[in-house]
Amino acid sequence: MNPSTKGGRPQWARPKTRRRAPRAAAIAGIIFSILLITSVLLLLRSVPDLPSEAGDWLRERSGAVYVAVNLVPFAGIAFLWFVGVLRDRLGDREDRFLTTVFLGSGLLFIATLFVAAAFVGGIVAAYNVQFESLPGSATFTVARALAYETMNVYAVRMAAVFTIATSTLALRTGFVSRWIALVGYAAALALLFAGRRIDWIVLVFPVWVLLLSLHILLDNFRHIVEQGAHMKETR
């Protein structure tokens, strides 16, 4: 094998790929955060807080709810990309136990987020067919309650576990700054214990991911500038 290659790839190509990984993670995290924040804000503005509400909001705001629900799959795709590239950044430093929790909680968060969005989307679709009988019916009440419980109990807590695992990996490996991990622990505590009490608490997670992503992007840019300055000095 050519000594200048390893695993079939030129060694000179590997650092460039590594530089791209943090940037890709940051961009995916930013896209996920913006899409999920937009979706949640639309839902908070359109859907009443109480899951037992009769459903009068469907008559005036079903269009906004439909837009919010259709943003969720794209947010999920960006989040999966974010998780994958973030794990790639850990590389050989990853802890198998924590990485399993990190990956599993991330996948469960996306699954529960999709289920909650599917219930809300099903309500809107059913309303378009039975717009007179659906509001206030038992079917509406059950679907609304399932969407609320799935999002505010299960998805929020899986987001908390993901945040704890990511913050712990950050402290052990140093792949991001320590203060990001400490902010993550505070966010995770809020998500764990305030999920059913504060409806907007779900926004804490995408805001933290946005903060993490911006930090990774700025850190990657700083390293590129430092490497460029070092190369100029060595010439």
KEFILO-310924 format. One line per field, with one value per residue (C-alpha): residue number from 1; y, z, x. Coordinates in nm, 4 decimals. Layout:
N
pos c(NUM / ...)
y c(Y / ...)
z c(Z / ...)
x c(X / ...)
END
This chain:
235
pos c(1 / 2 / 3 / 4 / 5 / 6 / 7 / 8 / 9 / 10 / 11 / 12 / 13 / 14 / 15 / 16 / 17 / 18 / 19 / 20 / 21 / 22 / 23 / 24 / 25 / 26 / 27 / 28 / 29 / 30 / 31 / 32 / 33 / 34 / 35 / 36 / 37 / 38 / 39 / 40 / 41 / 42 / 43 / 44 / 45 / 46 / 47 / 48 / 49 / 50 / 51 / 52 / 53 / 54 / 55 / 56 / 57 / 58 / 59 / 60 / 61 / 62 / 63 / 64 / 65 / 66 / 67 / 68 / 69 / 70 / 71 / 72 / 73 / 74 / 75 / 76 / 77 / 78 / 79 / 80 / 81 / 82 / 83 / 84 / 85 / 86 / 87 / 88 / 89 / 90 / 91 / 92 / 93 / 94 / 95 / 96 / 97 / 98 / 99 / 100 / 101 / 102 / 103 / 104 / 105 / 106 / 107 / 108 / 109 / 110 / 111 / 112 / 113 / 114 / 115 / 116 / 117 / 118 / 119 / 120 / 121 / 122 / 123 / 124 / 125 / 126 / 127 / 128 / 129 / 130 / 131 / 132 / 133 / 134 / 135 / 136 / 137 / 138 / 139 / 140 / 141 / 142 / 143 / 144 / 145 / 146 / 147 / 148 / 149 / 150 / 151 / 152 / 153 / 154 / 155 / 156 / 157 / 158 / 159 / 160 / 161 / 162 / 163 / 164 / 165 / 166 / 167 / 168 / 169 / 170 / 171 / 172 / 173 / 174 / 175 / 176 / 177 / 178 / 179 / 180 / 181 / 182 / 183 / 184 / 185 / 186 / 187 / 188 / 189 / 190 / 191 / 192 / 193 / 194 / 195 / 196 / 197 / 198 / 199 / 200 / 201 / 202 / 203 / 204 / 205 / 206 / 207 / 208 / 209 / 210 / 211 / 212 / 213 / 214 / 215 / 216 / 217 / 218 / 219 / 220 / 221 / 222 / 223 / 224 / 225 / 226 / 227 / 228 / 229 / 230 / 231 / 232 / 233 / 234 / 235)
y c(0.0000 / 0.3500 / 0.5018 / 0.8268 / 0.6577 / 0.5026 / 0.3058 / 0.3820 / 0.7616 / 1.0032 / 1.1365 / 1.4894 / 1.4633 / 1.3617 / 1.6938 / 1.8754 / 1.6282 / 1.6766 / 2.0516 / 2.0067 / 1.7857 / 2.0554 / 2.2972 / 2.0438 / 1.9675 / 2.3357 / 2.4081 / 2.1060 / 2.2100 / 2.5658 / 2.4449 / 2.2068 / 2.4791 / 2.7379 / 2.4935 / 2.3507 / 2.6914 / 2.8195 / 2.5126 / 2.5331 / 2.9070 / 2.8554 / 2.5812 / 2.7838 / 3.0752 / 2.8639 / 2.5839 / 2.6585 / 2.5446 / 2.3094 / 1.9707 / 1.9487 / 2.2555 / 2.1897 / 2.2604 / 2.5949 / 2.6942 / 2.4588 / 2.6882 / 2.9822 / 2.8534 / 2.5112 / 2.6547 / 2.7729 / 2.4383 / 2.2572 / 2.4620 / 2.3944 / 2.0197 / 2.0043 / 2.1761 / 1.8944 / 1.6268 / 1.8666 / 1.9574 / 1.5848 / 1.5266 / 1.8143 / 1.6781 / 1.3319 / 1.4917 / 1.6970 / 1.3852 / 1.1916 / 1.4618 / 1.5417 / 1.1774 / 1.1866 / 1.4840 / 1.2795 / 1.0196 / 0.7973 / 0.9980 / 0.8717 / 0.6830 / 0.3773 / 0.3986 / 0.7713 / 0.7545 / 0.4827 / 0.7020 / 1.0042 / 0.8230 / 0.6365 / 0.9418 / 1.1435 / 0.8804 / 0.8484 / 1.2262 / 1.2361 / 0.9402 / 1.0970 / 1.4362 / 1.2768 / 1.0905 / 1.4107 / 1.5978 / 1.3094 / 1.3282 / 1.7030 / 1.6601 / 1.3875 / 1.6248 / 1.8885 / 1.6314 / 1.4911 / 1.8418 / 1.9085 / 1.6058 / 1.6371 / 2.0063 / 2.0153 / 1.7048 / 1.6762 / 1.9688 / 1.8586 / 1.4912 / 1.2030 / 1.1365 / 1.4921 / 1.4822 / 1.1583 / 1.2688 / 1.6097 / 1.4527 / 1.1988 / 1.4731 / 1.6801 / 1.3889 / 1.2624 / 1.6047 / 1.7455 / 1.4248 / 1.1879 / 1.4053 / 1.6706 / 1.4157 / 1.2420 / 1.5839 / 1.6231 / 1.2875 / 1.3780 / 1.7107 / 1.5427 / 1.2822 / 1.5465 / 1.7741 / 1.4867 / 1.3909 / 1.7535 / 1.7587 / 1.4284 / 1.4848 / 1.8640 / 1.8698 / 2.1896 / 2.4431 / 2.3593 / 2.6414 / 2.4948 / 2.1697 / 2.3529 / 2.5417 / 2.2055 / 2.0567 / 2.3524 / 2.3154 / 1.9410 / 1.9970 / 2.2419 / 1.9936 / 1.7037 / 1.8742 / 2.1445 / 1.9592 / 1.9414 / 2.2666 / 2.5127 / 2.4718 / 2.6725 / 2.4691 / 2.2621 / 2.5700 / 2.5274 / 2.2314 / 2.3862 / 2.7073 / 2.5067 / 2.3179 / 2.6547 / 2.7825 / 2.4663 / 2.4849 / 2.8503 / 2.7740 / 2.4858 / 2.7033 / 2.9919 / 2.7534 / 2.5892 / 2.9303 / 3.0315 / 2.7161 / 2.7816 / 3.1377 / 3.0153 / 2.7454 / 2.9987 / 3.2351 / 2.9514 / 2.8456 / 3.2039 / 3.2155 / 2.8888 / 2.9916)
z c(0.0000 / -0.0752 / 0.2535 / 0.1665 / 0.1900 / 0.4779 / 0.4349 / 0.0614 / 0.1198 / 0.0811 / 0.4174 / 0.2814 / 0.2242 / 0.5785 / 0.7603 / 0.5057 / 0.5648 / 0.9405 / 0.8981 / 0.7058 / 0.9718 / 1.2409 / 0.9797 / 0.8528 / 1.2089 / 1.2847 / 0.9680 / 1.0269 / 1.3884 / 1.2878 / 1.0252 / 1.2760 / 1.5398 / 1.3088 / 1.1645 / 1.5018 / 1.6698 / 1.3828 / 1.4016 / 1.7798 / 1.7720 / 1.5050 / 1.7146 / 2.0362 / 1.8590 / 1.6917 / 1.9361 / 2.2872 / 2.5863 / 2.7316 / 2.5550 / 2.6622 / 2.4535 / 2.2240 / 1.8948 / 1.7812 / 1.6744 / 1.3770 / 1.2040 / 1.1845 / 1.2291 / 1.0672 / 0.7852 / 1.0259 / 1.2052 / 0.8723 / 0.7908 / 1.1367 / 1.1071 / 0.7633 / 0.8906 / 1.1398 / 0.8928 / 0.7559 / 1.1105 / 1.1835 / 0.8782 / 0.9806 / 1.3360 / 1.2161 / 1.0076 / 1.3100 / 1.5299 / 1.2685 / 1.2016 / 1.5724 / 1.6410 / 1.3583 / 1.5283 / 1.8463 / 1.6479 / 1.8571 / 2.1713 / 2.1968 / 2.5059 / 2.3989 / 2.6857 / 2.6528 / 2.2749 / 2.2903 / 2.5170 / 2.2955 / 1.9767 / 2.1258 / 2.2918 / 1.9726 / 1.7660 / 2.0251 / 2.0330 / 1.6578 / 1.6700 / 1.9396 / 1.7685 / 1.4446 / 1.6259 / 1.7944 / 1.4622 / 1.2925 / 1.5476 / 1.4969 / 1.1202 / 1.1451 / 1.3349 / 1.0624 / 0.7863 / 0.9628 / 1.0119 / 0.6381 / 0.5863 / 0.8884 / 0.9700 / 1.1455 / 1.3647 / 1.4562 / 1.7013 / 2.0451 / 1.9494 / 2.1386 / 1.8444 / 1.8527 / 2.2311 / 2.2189 / 1.9262 / 2.0844 / 2.4200 / 2.2552 / 2.0633 / 2.3810 / 2.5919 / 2.3228 / 2.2786 / 2.6310 / 2.8193 / 2.5956 / 2.3317 / 2.5836 / 2.8183 / 2.5382 / 2.4435 / 2.8054 / 2.7984 / 2.4672 / 2.6142 / 2.9249 / 2.7183 / 2.4798 / 2.7657 / 2.9454 / 2.6264 / 2.5890 / 2.9401 / 2.8946 / 2.5459 / 2.5206 / 2.1703 / 2.2702 / 2.5477 / 2.9082 / 2.9448 / 2.6635 / 2.8614 / 3.1802 / 2.9971 / 2.8567 / 3.2056 / 3.3120 / 2.9979 / 3.0590 / 3.4152 / 3.2858 / 3.0203 / 3.2672 / 3.5347 / 3.3560 / 3.0471 / 3.1440 / 3.3392 / 3.0839 / 2.7245 / 2.5694 / 2.7532 / 2.4365 / 2.2869 / 2.5329 / 2.3381 / 1.9884 / 2.1428 / 2.3125 / 1.9892 / 1.8107 / 2.0729 / 2.0407 / 1.6607 / 1.6512 / 1.8960 / 1.6775 / 1.3646 / 1.5244 / 1.6755 / 1.3366 / 1.1733 / 1.4428 / 1.3832 / 1.0079 / 1.0661 / 1.3102 / 1.0683 / 0.7875 / 1.0018 / 1.1087 / 0.7479 / 0.6575 / 0.9458 / 0.8471 / 0.4860)
x c(0.0000 / 0.1208 / 0.2489 / 0.0807 / -0.2573 / -0.4452 / -0.7640 / -0.7594 / -0.7675 / -0.4781 / -0.3672 / -0.3635 / -0.7411 / -0.8277 / -0.7680 / -0.9810 / -1.2647 / -1.2272 / -1.2552 / -1.5769 / -1.7393 / -1.7841 / -1.9129 / -2.1685 / -2.2821 / -2.3223 / -2.5207 / -2.7489 / -2.8035 / -2.8893 / -3.1385 / -3.2987 / -3.3255 / -3.4795 / -3.7329 / -3.8384 / -3.8583 / -4.0742 / -4.2984 / -4.3408 / -4.4133 / -4.6793 / -4.8406 / -4.8252 / -4.9881 / -5.2567 / -5.3427 / -5.4793 / -5.2784 / -5.5390 / -5.5598 / -5.9261 / -6.0213 / -6.3187 / -6.1349 / -6.2751 / -5.9224 / -5.9496 / -6.1960 / -5.9562 / -5.6031 / -5.5848 / -5.3696 / -5.0984 / -5.1084 / -5.0706 / -4.7593 / -4.6134 / -4.6692 / -4.5077 / -4.1931 / -4.1328 / -4.0051 / -3.7444 / -3.6396 / -3.6051 / -3.3854 / -3.1585 / -3.1402 / -3.0366 / -2.7639 / -2.6590 / -2.6347 / -2.4397 / -2.1831 / -2.1499 / -2.0684 / -1.8154 / -1.6510 / -1.6103 / -1.4177 / -1.1924 / -1.2724 / -1.6294 / -1.7424 / -1.9449 / -2.1933 / -2.2566 / -2.2604 / -2.5274 / -2.7414 / -2.6662 / -2.7666 / -3.0650 / -3.2185 / -3.1725 / -3.3545 / -3.6329 / -3.6723 / -3.7209 / -3.9623 / -4.1814 / -4.1649 / -4.2872 / -4.5672 / -4.6888 / -4.6800 / -4.8639 / -5.1466 / -5.1819 / -5.1667 / -5.4312 / -5.6582 / -5.6251 / -5.6821 / -5.9899 / -6.1266 / -6.1070 / -6.3344 / -6.5649 / -6.5417 / -6.8795 / -6.8673 / -6.4980 / -6.4534 / -6.5673 / -6.5951 / -6.4350 / -6.2015 / -6.0742 / -6.0260 / -5.8245 / -5.6049 / -5.5430 / -5.4519 / -5.2192 / -5.0400 / -5.0014 / -4.8737 / -4.6356 / -4.4784 / -4.4772 / -4.3968 / -4.2017 / -4.0331 / -3.9322 / -3.7779 / -3.5902 / -3.4555 / -3.3417 / -3.1597 / -2.9944 / -2.8819 / -2.7380 / -2.5507 / -2.4126 / -2.3072 / -2.1336 / -1.9493 / -1.8463 / -1.6986 / -1.5142 / -1.3784 / -1.3627 / -1.5104 / -1.6943 / -1.6379 / -1.7200 / -1.9750 / -2.1858 / -2.2077 / -2.3061 / -2.5793 / -2.6902 / -2.7275 / -2.9438 / -3.1561 / -3.1938 / -3.3182 / -3.5770 / -3.6903 / -3.7091 / -3.9166 / -4.1174 / -4.2408 / -4.6088 / -4.6195 / -4.4824 / -4.5978 / -4.3148 / -4.0483 / -3.9993 / -3.8285 / -3.5413 / -3.4033 / -3.3776 / -3.2413 / -2.9645 / -2.8897 / -2.8725 / -2.6271 / -2.4173 / -2.4196 / -2.3164 / -2.0357 / -1.9108 / -1.9288 / -1.7374 / -1.4826 / -1.4274 / -1.3834 / -1.1323 / -0.9270 / -0.9222 / -0.7976 / -0.5300 / -0.4118 / -0.3939 / -0.1887 / 0.0417 / 0.1012 / 0.1970 / 0.4436 / 0.6108 / 0.6668)
END
